[in-house]
Amino acid sequence: MRSVTYSTGRATAVAVMLAAGLSGTAVYAQDAATSDLKSLSLDQLMNVEVTSVSRHPESLLRTASAIQVITREDIRRSGATSIPEALRLADNLEVAQKNSHDWAISARGFNTALANKLLVMIDGRTVYTPLYSGVFWDVQDYLLEDIERIEVISGPGGTLWGANAVNGVINIITRKAADTQGTYVEGGGGNQLQEFAAVRYGGSVGDAAQFRFYGKYFDKGDESIADGSPAEDSWHQAQGGFRMDSTLSPADALSVHGDFYDGREDEETGNTARVGGGNLTEQWTHQADSGSQMSLQSYYDKTHLADPFPVGTIDNIPIAPAGFLKDDLTTLDFDFQDQLAGSSIHHVIWGLGYRFTHDVVQNAPSVGFLPTTLNQNLYSAFLQDEIALAADLALTVGSKIEHNDYTGFEYEPNVRMQWNWVQSQSIWAAVSRAVRTPSRIDEDLKEAPAPYLTYLQGSADFESEEVIAYELGYHAQLDGRTSLSLSTYFNDYNDVRSTSFTPTTILPLYFQNNLEGHTYGAELTGNYQLLDNWSLHFGYDLLQEHLRVKPGQYDLDDALNETSDPQQQVSVRSSATLIANLEFDAALRWVDTLKTNNGATPGTVPSYFGLDSRLSWHIVKGVELSLVGQNLLQPRHVEYGFPSPQREEIDRSVYAKIAWQF
């Protein structure tokens, strides 16, 4: 019907959305005083404290939410080399690798090239681009050895965390400086991850302050296209940072940390994308004698992106000349919260927030944003009360109110109920409202200059996308060896993004809110301690999506452009310590066929099995040697993208690593 040519390389917000519209480590011996989770039994793990559900510590077993925790030990034993790879350990996420440096990650569906319904934080700092309300996963990096845990919530989190926490929240929490004293060095390489190295040093200033500094880099080789040729998408990146934790008084603590990075990402078109940036975060907490606790966080974040556009065509007619889109984003954010000292019945927490963004775009010849410089302000306030109705029954009610420059005020209430019907088992239910507020691509995408054809534009009257979510779940520690969690949900969506035309013209097309529909599904995860030195993990995810065009409205893509998800996923992991200093881990996953789109014509990504394994040898105290294999069942396989000769496939990867802590 139509043939469209665009880069299939790095999926920047504008490039991919325009194309869619046009086409329709830890070491073996650790100090016992550190916060290492690897020695915990299953029942202790179910009682690990998490903070993302209620903004205060609570037992995993007693959370009224679908939450999974990826521990530092899980990450180490998986052999993951990046945050997106580590997120495969969460059964309630869809994680698909597109090429050497890009991933599509979402929860409960909508895992399109521009997935925009998942809120991601690193130590409370929101990693977000207002270009498309999503996350550039290629620049979210950290020394994995220094990540304490990753809390993954599937389901709305707007009441506490605000807009765009529509289908889930990922909270990446790094270790305290006191837990990373001494020197840590790692290095290695292989066929795909060709070389990597990292170093971290931690020390103290007296008894009241601890610090660490780290640096890392990696070079990653090309993936392949359908005929086995290199995709010419190699990736090179370096990052460094620091953290300092100080005890100011018996009641006050201060943490300051920051990171900076610079990267180069080759594209199959022969061009190179450049990324870079840095951030600085301050967190202050005060514990009052009355029992209340206040905290104030602020962060400054600056990012740079220069992304190449090749020539785009429709039926060999040039509509998009080659060029670079450049974006420089500066974010300043303040967040205050107060946990009131309450009675035994009420646990009240409230907070205020403000975010300022300064976005400067240098438009490509074919596409860009107007205005090219945009300042935006986001104001927010939230209030939540956890009410103990009985010793084993709790009711949580609350709402967040936000004001943004596109749609004004937004309200995101939720009601949750939890019943601990026996000591080690709980049932919970929730009803929530969340919104995905407009991004620059929804409203500010501009037409191409003459003489090129204007095909797609933003719309000044684009509204927030809305979901009303109904959830029912179950957490259980069945015995000392078996734990289980089950979450079910029904999500009702309205005003979902569409590509439409005006009553008087066919071109250009405009973004509108002409889609509606629902999704439902279930998430099951379980752990079984087969032997004292051998544990098994099982995960199953079921997703049914039913989006449609509203009666009397129009969508160029027939409601296919907003979903690209497998109906089912299964994962099985085994973790065994063979002898005192030898470990073997294996992870098998099956991903169902997923439908992707090219306009109104659906395409598919075939179902696949993936097998990763890791063998490690703790040579002496503090020194670990490991051999990791990823995607071992076939030379390469597809995880994402519409069928074409240029669709990229993910190659089998093997690498060796040595880690030394002293």
C-alpha positions as CSV (number, residue, x, y, z in Angstrom):
1,M,0.0,0.0,0.0
2,R,2.7,2.5,1.1
3,S,6.4,2.1,1.3
4,V,8.2,4.3,3.9
5,T,11.9,4.4,4.4
6,Y,13.4,5.6,7.7
7,S,16.3,4.7,10.0
8,T,15.7,1.5,12.0
9,G,18.5,2.4,14.4
10,R,18.2,4.3,17.7
11,A,14.5,4.9,18.5
12,T,14.5,8.5,19.5
13,A,11.2,10.0,20.3
14,V,10.7,12.0,17.2
15,A,12.2,9.6,14.7
16,V,10.1,6.6,15.7
17,M,6.8,8.4,16.2
18,L,7.1,10.2,12.9
19,A,7.9,6.9,11.2
20,A,4.9,5.3,12.9
21,G,2.6,8.1,11.8
22,L,3.9,8.1,8.3
23,S,3.5,4.3,8.0
24,G,0.5,4.4,10.0
25,T,28.9,-7.1,41.3
26,A,29.0,-8.4,44.5
27,V,32.0,-10.6,45.6
28,Y,31.7,-13.9,47.5
29,A,32.9,-12.7,50.9
30,Q,31.2,-9.6,52.2
31,D,31.2,-7.7,55.5
32,A,28.3,-9.0,57.5
33,A,27.4,-5.4,58.5
34,T,26.5,-4.5,54.9
35,S,22.9,-4.5,53.6
36,D,23.5,-7.6,51.4
37,L,20.3,-9.5,50.7
38,K,21.9,-12.7,49.5
39,S,22.0,-14.5,52.8
40,L,18.3,-14.0,53.5
41,S,15.9,-17.0,53.5
42,L,12.7,-17.0,51.4
43,D,10.6,-15.9,54.4
44,Q,13.0,-13.1,55.1
45,L,12.9,-12.0,51.5
46,M,9.1,-11.7,51.6
47,N,9.6,-9.4,54.6
48,V,12.2,-7.2,52.9
49,E,11.1,-3.5,53.3
50,V,10.1,-1.7,50.2
51,T,9.3,2.0,49.8
52,S,7.8,2.5,46.4
53,V,4.3,1.5,47.2
54,S,3.5,3.9,50.1
55,R,6.6,6.2,50.2
56,H,7.6,4.7,53.5
57,P,9.2,1.3,54.4
58,E,6.8,-1.6,54.6
59,S,7.1,-5.4,54.3
60,L,6.8,-6.8,50.8
61,L,4.3,-9.4,52.2
62,R,2.1,-6.6,53.4
63,T,2.0,-4.3,50.4
64,A,-1.4,-3.7,48.7
65,S,0.2,-3.7,45.3
66,A,1.7,-5.9,42.5
67,I,5.3,-5.4,43.4
68,Q,8.5,-7.5,42.7
69,V,11.9,-6.8,44.1
70,I,15.1,-7.5,42.1
71,T,17.9,-7.7,44.7
72,R,21.6,-7.0,44.2
73,E,22.3,-10.7,44.5
74,D,19.7,-11.4,41.7
75,I,21.5,-9.0,39.4
76,R,25.0,-10.4,40.2
77,R,24.0,-14.0,39.6
78,S,22.0,-13.2,36.4
79,G,25.1,-11.9,34.6
80,A,23.2,-8.8,33.5
81,T,25.5,-6.0,32.2
82,S,22.9,-3.2,32.0
83,I,19.8,-1.9,33.8
84,P,17.5,-3.1,31.0
85,E,19.0,-6.6,31.1
86,A,18.5,-6.6,34.9
87,L,14.8,-5.7,34.4
88,R,14.3,-9.0,32.7
89,L,14.3,-10.5,36.2
90,A,10.9,-8.8,36.9
91,D,8.1,-11.1,35.7
92,N,5.7,-8.2,35.6
93,L,7.6,-6.3,32.8
94,E,7.8,-6.7,29.1
95,V,11.4,-6.2,28.1
96,A,12.4,-6.4,24.4
97,Q,15.8,-5.5,23.0
98,K,15.6,-3.7,19.7
99,N,19.2,-3.4,18.7
100,S,22.6,-3.0,20.3
101,H,21.6,0.1,22.3
102,D,17.8,0.3,22.5
103,W,15.1,-1.5,24.4
104,A,11.3,-1.3,24.7
105,I,10.2,-1.7,28.3
106,S,6.7,-1.5,29.7
107,A,4.3,-3.0,32.2
108,R,0.8,-4.3,31.4
109,G,1.0,-3.5,27.7
110,F,1.5,-0.5,25.5
111,N,5.2,-1.4,24.8
112,T,5.5,0.5,21.6
113,A,8.6,2.2,20.3
114,L,7.6,5.2,22.4
115,A,6.3,3.4,25.5
116,N,5.1,6.3,27.7
117,K,3.1,4.8,30.6
118,L,5.9,3.7,32.9
119,L,7.5,5.9,35.5
120,V,11.2,5.2,36.2
121,M,13.3,6.7,39.1
122,I,16.9,6.3,40.1
123,D,17.3,7.2,43.8
124,G,14.2,9.4,43.6
125,R,15.3,11.2,40.4
126,T,12.8,10.8,37.6
127,V,14.4,9.8,34.3
128,Y,12.0,11.2,31.8
129,T,12.0,13.1,28.6
130,P,9.2,15.5,27.8
131,L,9.8,14.8,24.1
132,Y,7.5,11.8,24.4
133,S,6.8,11.1,28.1
134,G,9.1,8.1,28.1
135,V,12.6,6.9,28.9
136,F,15.7,6.7,26.9
137,W,17.0,3.4,28.2
138,D,20.4,3.6,26.6
139,V,21.5,6.4,28.9
140,Q,20.1,5.0,32.2
141,D,23.3,3.3,33.5
142,Y,25.0,2.7,36.9
143,L,27.6,0.4,38.3
144,L,25.4,-2.6,38.9
145,E,27.5,-3.8,41.8
146,D,26.3,-0.6,43.7
147,I,22.5,-1.1,43.1
148,E,20.9,-2.2,46.3
149,R,17.6,-3.3,44.8
150,I,15.1,-2.5,42.0
151,E,11.4,-2.2,43.1
152,V,9.1,-2.9,40.2
153,I,5.4,-2.0,40.6
154,S,2.9,-3.0,37.9
155,G,-0.3,-1.0,38.0
156,P,-1.0,2.7,38.5
157,G,1.2,4.7,40.9
158,G,-0.2,8.2,40.2
159,T,-1.5,8.9,43.7
160,L,2.1,9.1,45.1
161,W,4.3,9.5,42.0
162,G,2.2,11.5,39.6
163,A,1.5,11.6,35.9
164,N,2.9,8.9,33.6
165,A,2.9,6.3,36.4
166,V,0.0,4.8,34.5
167,N,0.9,1.1,34.1
168,G,3.8,0.9,36.6
169,V,6.7,2.3,38.5
170,I,10.3,1.2,38.5
171,N,12.4,2.5,41.5
172,I,16.1,1.9,41.3
173,I,17.7,2.2,44.7
174,T,21.5,2.4,45.0
175,R,23.6,1.3,48.0
176,K,24.6,3.7,50.8
177,A,28.2,4.8,50.8
178,A,28.8,3.0,54.1
179,D,28.1,-0.3,52.3
180,T,30.6,0.3,49.6
181,Q,33.9,1.0,51.5
182,G,37.2,-0.1,50.0
183,T,38.1,-0.7,46.4
184,Y,36.2,-2.6,43.8
185,V,37.5,-3.3,40.3
186,E,35.9,-5.3,37.4
187,G,36.7,-6.0,33.8
188,G,36.2,-8.3,31.0
189,G,34.9,-8.8,27.4
190,G,33.5,-11.1,24.8
191,N,32.1,-11.3,21.4
192,Q,29.2,-8.8,21.7
193,L,30.2,-6.9,24.9
194,Q,33.7,-6.6,23.6
195,E,35.3,-4.9,26.5
196,F,34.2,-3.3,29.8
197,A,35.8,-2.1,32.9
198,A,34.8,-0.3,36.1
199,V,36.4,0.9,39.3
200,R,34.9,2.2,42.6
201,Y,36.6,3.5,45.7
202,G,34.8,4.1,49.0
203,G,36.0,5.8,52.2
204,S,35.0,7.9,55.1
205,V,35.6,11.3,56.7
206,G,35.5,10.7,60.4
207,D,32.6,8.7,61.8
208,A,29.8,10.9,60.4
209,A,30.4,10.8,56.7
210,Q,31.1,8.2,54.0
211,F,31.7,8.6,50.3
212,R,32.4,6.7,47.1
213,F,33.5,7.5,43.6
214,Y,33.1,5.3,40.5
215,G,33.9,5.2,36.8
216,K,33.0,2.7,34.1
217,Y,33.0,2.3,30.3
218,F,32.1,-0.4,27.8
219,D,32.3,-1.1,24.1
220,K,29.5,-3.2,22.5
221,G,29.6,-4.6,19.0
222,D,27.1,-4.8,16.2
223,E,24.0,-6.9,16.3
224,S,22.8,-8.4,13.0
225,I,20.1,-7.9,10.4
226,A,18.0,-10.7,8.8
227,D,20.6,-11.9,6.3
228,G,23.3,-12.1,9.1
229,S,25.1,-9.0,8.1
230,P,26.3,-6.6,10.8
231,A,23.7,-4.0,11.6
232,E,26.5,-1.4,12.1
233,D,25.0,-0.3,15.5
234,S,28.0,-0.6,17.8
235,W,27.7,1.3,21.1
236,H,30.4,3.0,23.3
237,Q,29.7,4.8,26.6
238,A,31.5,6.0,29.7
239,Q,30.0,7.1,33.0
240,G,31.3,8.3,36.4
241,G,29.8,9.5,39.6
242,F,30.0,9.9,43.4
243,R,27.9,9.6,46.5
244,M,28.4,11.0,50.0
245,D,26.2,10.2,53.0
246,S,26.5,12.4,56.2
247,T,25.0,12.2,59.6
248,L,24.4,15.9,60.5
249,S,22.9,15.2,63.9
250,P,21.1,12.4,65.7
251,A,17.9,13.5,63.9
252,D,19.3,14.7,60.5
253,A,20.9,13.0,57.6
254,L,22.1,14.3,54.2
255,S,22.9,12.4,51.0
256,V,24.5,14.0,47.9
257,H,25.2,12.1,44.8
258,G,25.7,12.7,41.1
259,D,26.6,11.1,37.8
260,F,27.9,12.2,34.3
261,Y,28.0,10.2,31.1
262,D,29.0,10.5,27.4
263,G,28.2,8.0,24.7
264,R,28.4,7.3,21.0
265,E,25.8,5.1,19.2
266,D,26.4,4.0,15.6
267,E,23.4,3.7,13.3
268,E,23.0,1.3,10.4
269,T,22.6,4.3,8.1
270,G,26.3,5.1,8.7
271,N,25.6,8.1,11.0
272,T,26.4,8.3,14.7
273,A,24.2,9.5,17.5
274,R,25.7,11.3,20.5
275,V,24.4,11.3,24.0
276,G,25.7,13.0,27.2
277,G,24.6,14.6,30.4
278,G,24.9,14.8,34.2
279,N,22.9,15.1,37.3
280,L,23.2,16.1,41.0
281,T,20.8,15.0,43.7
282,E,20.5,16.1,47.3
283,Q,18.3,14.3,49.9
284,W,17.8,15.5,53.5
285,T,15.8,13.6,56.1
286,H,14.8,14.7,59.6
287,Q,13.4,12.3,62.3
288,A,11.5,14.2,64.9
289,D,11.2,13.1,68.5
290,S,7.4,12.9,68.0
291,G,7.9,10.1,65.5
292,S,7.2,12.1,62.4
293,Q,9.7,12.2,59.5
294,M,10.3,14.9,57.0
295,S,12.4,14.7,53.8
296,L,13.4,17.2,51.1
297,Q,14.9,16.1,47.8
298,S,16.1,18.3,45.0
299,Y,17.9,17.4,41.8
300,Y,19.4,19.1,38.8
301,D,19.6,17.0,35.6
302,K,21.0,18.0,32.2
303,T,20.9,15.8,29.1
304,H,22.1,16.2,25.5
305,L,21.0,14.2,22.4
306,A,22.1,14.5,18.8
307,D,20.2,12.0,16.6
308,P,20.6,11.5,12.9
309,F,17.7,11.3,10.5
310,P,18.2,9.7,7.1
311,V,16.1,10.6,4.0
312,G,12.5,9.4,4.4
313,T,10.3,8.5,1.5
314,I,6.7,7.5,0.7
315,D,6.5,5.5,-2.5
316,N,10.0,6.9,-3.4
317,I,8.8,10.5,-3.0
318,P,11.1,12.4,-0.6
319,I,9.2,13.8,2.3
320,A,12.0,13.9,4.9
321,P,15.5,15.1,4.1
322,A,18.5,13.9,6.1
323,G,19.7,15.8,9.1
324,F,20.2,15.9,12.9
325,L,17.7,16.5,15.6
326,K,19.4,17.9,18.7
327,D,17.8,18.3,22.1
328,D,19.2,19.8,25.3
329,L,17.0,19.3,28.4
330,T,17.6,20.9,31.8
331,T,15.4,19.8,34.7
332,L,15.2,21.2,38.2
333,D,13.0,19.3,40.7
334,F,12.0,19.8,44.4
335,D,10.1,17.2,46.4
336,F,9.0,17.5,50.0
337,Q,7.2,14.9,52.1
338,D,6.1,14.6,55.7
339,Q,5.0,11.4,57.5
340,L,2.9,12.6,60.4
341,A,3.3,11.1,63.8
342,G,-0.2,9.5,64.0
343,S,-2.2,7.3,66.2
344,S,-2.2,3.5,66.0
345,I,-5.1,3.9,63.5
346,H,-3.9,6.5,61.0
347,H,-0.7,6.7,59.1
348,V,-0.8,10.0,57.2
349,I,1.8,11.1,54.6
350,W,1.6,14.2,52.5
351,G,3.9,16.1,50.2
352,L,4.5,19.0,47.7
353,G,6.5,19.0,44.5
354,Y,7.7,21.4,41.8
355,R,9.5,20.7,38.6
356,F,10.9,23.1,36.0
357,T,12.1,22.0,32.6
358,H,14.0,24.0,30.0
359,D,14.0,22.2,26.6
360,V,15.9,23.5,23.7
361,V,15.5,21.7,20.3
362,Q,17.6,22.2,17.2
363,N,15.2,20.9,14.5
364,A,16.1,18.5,11.7
365,P,15.4,19.7,8.2
366,S,12.3,17.5,8.0
367,V,10.8,17.5,11.5
368,G,11.1,19.3,14.8
369,F,9.2,21.2,17.5
370,L,7.7,24.6,17.8
371,P,8.5,26.5,19.9
372,T,12.1,25.3,19.7
373,T,12.7,26.6,23.3
374,L,10.0,25.7,25.8
375,N,9.9,26.2,29.6
376,Q,7.4,24.2,31.5
377,N,6.3,24.1,35.2
378,L,4.8,21.2,37.0
379,Y,3.2,21.7,40.5
380,S,2.0,18.8,42.6
381,A,0.6,17.9,46.0
382,F,-0.5,14.5,47.5
383,L,-2.1,13.2,50.6
384,Q,-2.6,9.6,51.7
385,D,-3.9,8.0,54.8
386,E,-3.5,4.4,55.8
387,I,-6.3,3.5,58.2
388,A,-6.1,0.4,60.4
389,L,-9.7,-0.8,60.4
390,A,-8.6,-3.9,62.5
391,A,-5.5,-5.6,63.5
392,D,-5.4,-7.5,60.2
393,L,-7.4,-5.1,57.9
394,A,-6.2,-1.8,56.4
395,L,-7.7,0.8,54.1
396,T,-5.6,3.3,52.2
397,V,-7.1,6.3,50.5
398,G,-5.4,9.2,48.9
399,S,-4.9,11.4,45.8
400,K,-2.4,13.4,44.0
401,I,-3.2,16.8,42.3
402,E,-0.9,18.1,39.6
403,H,-1.0,21.2,37.5
404,N,0.9,21.1,34.1
405,D,1.1,23.7,31.3
406,Y,-0.7,21.6,28.7
407,T,-3.9,20.4,30.4
408,G,-4.0,22.3,33.7
409,F,-5.1,20.3,36.8
410,E,-5.1,16.5,36.9
411,Y,-6.4,14.3,39.7
412,E,-5.2,10.8,40.5
413,P,-7.0,9.2,43.4
414,N,-6.8,5.6,44.6
415,V,-8.4,3.3,47.2
416,R,-6.7,0.2,48.5
417,M,-7.7,-2.5,50.9
418,Q,-5.5,-5.2,52.4
419,W,-6.5,-8.2,54.6
420,N,-3.8,-10.3,56.3
421,W,-6.2,-13.2,56.8
422,V,-3.4,-15.3,58.2
423,Q,0.0,-14.1,59.4
424,S,2.0,-15.1,56.3
425,Q,-0.7,-14.5,53.7
426,S,-2.6,-11.4,52.5
427,I,-5.3,-10.5,50.0
428,W,-5.5,-6.9,48.6
429,A,-7.7,-5.0,46.2
430,A,-7.4,-1.5,44.6
431,V,-9.2,1.0,42.4
432,S,-7.1,3.8,40.9
433,R,-7.1,6.5,38.4
434,A,-4.0,7.6,36.6
435,V,-3.2,9.8,33.6
436,R,-0.5,10.2,30.9
437,T,-0.2,13.9,30.3
438,P,0.7,15.3,26.8
439,S,4.3,15.4,25.7
440,R,6.0,17.7,23.2
441,I,5.4,15.2,20.4
442,D,1.7,15.2,21.1
443,E,1.3,19.0,20.9
444,D,4.4,20.6,19.5
445,L,5.5,18.4,16.6
446,K,5.7,20.8,13.7
447,E,5.2,20.6,9.9
448,A,8.1,20.1,7.5
449,P,9.2,23.1,5.6
450,A,8.4,23.6,1.9
451,P,8.7,21.9,-0.5
452,Y,8.4,18.7,1.5
453,L,5.1,17.1,2.3
454,T,3.6,17.7,5.7
455,Y,2.2,14.4,6.9
456,L,1.9,14.5,10.6
457,Q,1.6,17.3,13.3
458,G,0.9,17.6,17.0
459,S,-2.4,19.0,18.2
460,A,-2.9,21.9,20.5
461,D,-6.0,20.3,21.9
462,F,-4.5,16.9,22.8
463,E,-5.8,15.7,26.2
464,S,-4.4,13.5,28.8
465,E,-4.8,9.7,28.4
466,E,-6.7,8.2,31.3
467,V,-7.0,4.8,32.9
468,I,-9.3,3.5,35.6
469,A,-7.6,0.3,37.0
470,Y,-9.2,-2.4,39.1
471,E,-6.8,-4.8,40.8
472,L,-7.0,-7.9,43.0
473,G,-3.9,-9.7,44.4
474,Y,-2.5,-12.3,46.8
475,H,0.8,-12.5,48.6
476,A,1.9,-15.6,50.5
477,Q,4.8,-17.2,52.3
478,L,3.4,-20.7,52.3
479,D,6.2,-22.2,54.3
480,G,9.9,-21.7,54.9
481,R,10.7,-22.8,51.3
482,T,7.8,-21.5,49.2
483,S,6.6,-18.0,48.4
484,L,3.9,-17.0,45.9
485,S,2.4,-13.8,44.5
486,L,-0.6,-13.4,42.2
487,S,-2.0,-10.2,40.7
488,T,-5.0,-9.8,38.5
489,Y,-6.2,-6.6,36.9
490,F,-8.7,-4.9,34.5
491,N,-7.7,-1.5,33.1
492,D,-10.2,0.7,31.3
493,Y,-8.5,3.3,29.1
494,N,-10.0,6.5,27.5
495,D,-8.6,9.2,25.3
496,V,-5.7,7.1,24.1
497,R,-3.6,8.7,21.3
498,S,-4.7,8.3,17.7
499,T,-3.5,9.6,14.3
500,S,-6.4,11.5,12.7
501,F,-7.4,14.0,10.0
502,T,-9.3,17.2,10.2
503,P,-12.9,17.6,8.9
504,T,-11.7,19.7,6.0
505,T,-8.3,18.2,5.0
506,I,-6.7,14.8,4.8
507,L,-3.1,16.0,5.2
508,P,-1.5,16.8,7.4
509,L,-2.6,14.1,10.0
510,Y,-2.9,15.2,13.6
511,F,-2.6,13.5,16.9
512,Q,-5.9,13.2,18.7
513,N,-7.5,11.2,21.5
514,N,-9.8,8.9,19.4
515,L,-9.0,5.5,21.0
516,E,-10.5,3.7,24.0
517,G,-10.5,0.2,25.2
518,H,-9.5,-2.2,28.0
519,T,-6.8,-4.6,29.0
520,Y,-6.9,-7.4,31.5
521,G,-4.5,-10.1,32.7
522,A,-2.7,-11.9,35.5
523,E,0.9,-11.9,36.9
524,L,2.1,-15.0,38.8
525,T,5.5,-15.3,40.4
526,G,6.8,-18.0,42.8
527,N,10.0,-19.0,44.6
528,Y,11.0,-22.5,45.9
529,Q,14.0,-23.4,47.9
530,L,14.7,-26.9,46.6
531,L,17.8,-27.4,48.7
532,D,19.7,-25.1,51.1
533,N,22.1,-24.3,48.2
534,W,19.6,-24.5,45.3
535,S,16.6,-22.2,44.6
536,L,14.1,-22.1,41.8
537,H,12.0,-19.2,40.5
538,F,8.9,-19.2,38.2
539,G,7.1,-16.4,36.6
540,Y,4.0,-16.2,34.3
541,D,2.4,-13.1,32.7
542,L,-0.9,-13.1,30.8
543,L,-2.0,-9.9,28.9
544,Q,-5.2,-9.4,26.8
545,E,-5.4,-6.0,25.0
546,H,-8.6,-4.7,23.3
547,L,-8.2,-1.1,21.9
548,R,-10.7,0.3,19.5
549,V,-11.5,3.6,17.7
550,K,-14.2,5.6,19.3
551,P,-17.6,5.5,17.5
552,G,-17.6,8.1,14.7
553,Q,-13.9,8.8,15.1
554,Y,-10.8,7.9,12.9
555,D,-7.4,6.4,13.5
556,L,-5.0,5.9,10.6
557,D,-3.5,2.8,12.3
558,D,-6.8,1.3,13.3
559,A,-5.8,1.2,17.0
560,L,-2.7,-0.9,16.3
561,N,0.0,1.7,16.9
562,E,-0.2,1.9,20.7
563,T,0.3,-1.8,21.5
564,S,3.2,-4.2,20.7
565,D,3.1,-6.8,23.4
566,P,3.2,-10.6,23.8
567,Q,0.0,-12.2,25.1
568,Q,2.0,-14.6,27.4
569,Q,5.5,-14.7,29.0
570,V,7.0,-17.5,31.0
571,S,10.3,-17.5,32.9
572,V,12.1,-20.2,35.0
573,R,15.4,-19.5,36.8
574,S,17.7,-21.8,38.7
575,S,20.4,-20.6,41.2
576,A,22.7,-23.2,42.7
577,T,25.9,-23.1,44.7
578,L,27.6,-26.3,43.5
579,I,30.4,-26.2,46.1
580,A,31.6,-23.6,48.5
581,N,33.2,-21.4,45.9
582,L,31.4,-22.4,42.6
583,E,28.0,-21.1,41.5
584,F,25.9,-21.9,38.5
585,D,22.8,-20.0,37.4
586,A,20.5,-20.5,34.4
587,A,17.4,-18.5,33.2
588,L,15.0,-19.8,30.6
589,R,12.3,-17.5,29.2
590,W,9.6,-17.9,26.6
591,V,8.0,-14.9,25.0
592,D,4.8,-15.3,23.0
593,T,4.3,-13.9,19.5
594,L,3.7,-10.1,19.6
595,K,2.0,-8.0,17.0
596,T,3.5,-4.9,15.7
597,N,2.3,-2.5,13.1
598,N,3.0,-0.8,9.8
599,G,0.0,1.6,9.6
600,A,-3.2,-0.4,9.7
601,T,-1.4,-3.6,8.6
602,P,-0.2,-5.8,11.5
603,G,3.1,-7.6,11.5
604,T,4.5,-10.1,14.0
605,V,7.6,-10.9,15.9
606,P,7.7,-14.7,16.3
607,S,7.7,-16.3,19.7
608,Y,11.1,-17.3,21.0
609,F,12.9,-19.1,23.8
610,G,15.9,-17.4,25.4
611,L,18.5,-19.1,27.7
612,D,21.1,-17.3,29.7
613,S,23.6,-19.0,32.1
614,R,26.4,-18.0,34.4
615,L,29.2,-20.0,35.9
616,S,31.3,-18.3,38.6
617,W,34.4,-19.3,40.6
618,H,35.3,-17.4,43.8
619,I,39.1,-18.0,43.4
620,V,40.1,-16.5,46.8
621,K,38.4,-14.1,49.2
622,G,37.4,-11.0,47.3
623,V,38.1,-12.3,43.8
624,E,35.5,-13.7,41.5
625,L,35.8,-15.0,37.9
626,S,32.6,-15.6,35.9
627,L,31.7,-16.8,32.4
628,V,28.3,-15.7,31.1
629,G,26.3,-16.8,28.1
630,Q,23.2,-14.9,26.8
631,N,20.7,-16.0,24.2
632,L,22.4,-19.4,23.9
633,L,19.7,-21.4,22.1
634,Q,20.2,-19.9,18.7
635,P,22.8,-17.8,16.9
636,R,20.4,-14.8,16.9
637,H,16.7,-14.0,17.2
638,V,14.2,-11.1,16.8
639,E,12.6,-9.4,19.8
640,Y,11.0,-6.3,18.3
641,G,10.2,-4.5,15.1
642,F,8.1,-4.8,11.9
643,P,9.2,-7.5,9.5
644,S,11.7,-6.1,7.0
645,P,15.2,-7.1,5.6
646,Q,16.6,-4.4,7.9
647,R,14.9,-5.6,11.1
648,E,17.6,-6.2,13.7
649,E,18.2,-9.5,15.4
650,I,19.9,-10.0,18.8
651,D,23.0,-12.2,18.6
652,R,24.2,-14.9,21.0
653,S,26.7,-13.4,23.4
654,V,29.4,-14.8,25.6
655,Y,31.7,-12.9,27.9
656,A,34.1,-13.4,30.8
657,K,34.4,-11.1,33.8
658,I,36.8,-10.8,36.8
659,A,35.8,-8.8,39.9
660,W,38.1,-7.9,42.8
661,Q,37.2,-6.2,46.0
662,F,39.7,-5.2,48.6
